[in-house]
Every structure is written in C-alpha cells, then in structure tokens.
C-alpha cells in the first residue's frame, strides 16, 4: 500500500514450487495437497 501511495509500482516476488504429482496415491490426495498450498489444481492432471 505504501508503494501505491508514493506513486511507485508494487513489487512482486515469484517462487518456484516443486510439486511432484506422482507423490500422491490418488487424484483426490493430490488435489487436497495442491489446494492446501494455494496452488493451481491443474498440477494434479
């Protein structure tokens, strides 16, 4: 918010996430894990 008030563009940080789909026994387990980490559910395809 302070950056917006000063007229500066906000900064963003990207973090790489290693999410092995094969680590989970079922699609439901994978979806639950992805959802709990706020990751896109498409990772479980």
DAVENKA-V156373 format. One record per residue. N is the residue number from 1. RES is the residue in three letters. SS is DSSP state (2 for helix, 1 for strand, 0 for the rest). PHI is phi in whole degrees, -180 to 180 (999 if undefined). BURIAL is 1 if it has 9 or more other ideal C-beta (glycine too) atoms within 8 Angstrom, else 0. Layout:
n=N res=RES ss=SS phi=PHI burial=BURIAL
n=N res=RES ss=SS phi=PHI burial=BURIAL
This chain:
n=1 res=UNK ss=0 phi=999 burial=0
n=2 res=UNK ss=2 phi=-62 burial=0
n=3 res=UNK ss=2 phi=-64 burial=1
n=4 res=UNK ss=2 phi=-67 burial=0
n=5 res=UNK ss=2 phi=-70 burial=0
n=6 res=UNK ss=0 phi=-87 burial=0
n=7 res=UNK ss=0 phi=84 burial=0
n=8 res=UNK ss=0 phi=-95 burial=0
n=9 res=UNK ss=0 phi=-72 burial=0
n=10 res=UNK ss=0 phi=-66 burial=0
n=11 res=UNK ss=0 phi=-99 burial=0
n=12 res=UNK ss=0 phi=-126 burial=0
n=13 res=UNK ss=0 phi=-123 burial=0
n=14 res=UNK ss=0 phi=-104 burial=0
n=15 res=UNK ss=0 phi=-124 burial=0
n=16 res=UNK ss=0 phi=-73 burial=0
n=17 res=UNK ss=0 phi=-123 burial=0
n=18 res=UNK ss=0 phi=-94 burial=0
n=19 res=UNK ss=0 phi=-131 burial=1
n=20 res=UNK ss=0 phi=-78 burial=0
n=21 res=UNK ss=2 phi=-61 burial=1
n=22 res=UNK ss=2 phi=-72 burial=0
n=23 res=UNK ss=2 phi=-72 burial=0
n=24 res=UNK ss=0 phi=-106 burial=1
n=25 res=UNK ss=0 phi=-72 burial=0
n=26 res=UNK ss=0 phi=-136 burial=0
n=27 res=UNK ss=2 phi=-63 burial=0
n=28 res=UNK ss=2 phi=-62 burial=0
n=29 res=UNK ss=2 phi=-63 burial=1
n=30 res=UNK ss=2 phi=-65 burial=1
n=31 res=UNK ss=2 phi=-62 burial=1
n=32 res=UNK ss=2 phi=-63 burial=0
n=33 res=UNK ss=2 phi=-65 burial=1
n=34 res=UNK ss=2 phi=-64 burial=1
n=35 res=UNK ss=2 phi=-62 burial=1
n=36 res=UNK ss=2 phi=-68 burial=0
n=37 res=UNK ss=0 phi=-101 burial=0
n=38 res=UNK ss=0 phi=56 burial=0
n=39 res=UNK ss=0 phi=-102 burial=1
n=40 res=UNK ss=0 phi=-63 burial=0
n=41 res=UNK ss=2 phi=-70 burial=0
n=42 res=UNK ss=2 phi=-63 burial=0
n=43 res=UNK ss=2 phi=-64 burial=1
n=44 res=UNK ss=2 phi=-96 burial=1
n=45 res=UNK ss=0 phi=-74 burial=0
